[in-house]
Amino acid sequence: MADIDLRKLERPIKALANRRRLIIVRYIKKHREMSVTDIAHSIPLSIKATSKHLGLLVAADILEREQRSIQMFYRISKEMPEPARMLITLL
């Protein structure tokens, strides 16, 4: 078996080990790109709590974000770690 950097594997797995974050990722995957407000309303969850979940997913390189005017938009990262990509295909 190939040498795997367990530290690089741990972050995306921990980020996806939460039901709300899985719901967020599935929602973004389905819609390709969404604003934090639209995500929060669709879950439903407060914008503050949604932003915290999104921040963890961005830190784990699962999502990427782009600021447009006063809105922040999120989409699935093109640089996502392979273990996370494999898990997300199941959603």
Beta strands, then each sheet from edge to edge (+ up, - down):
strand 1: 33-35
strand 2: 63-68
strand 3: 71-76
sheet 1: 1+ 3- 2+
end
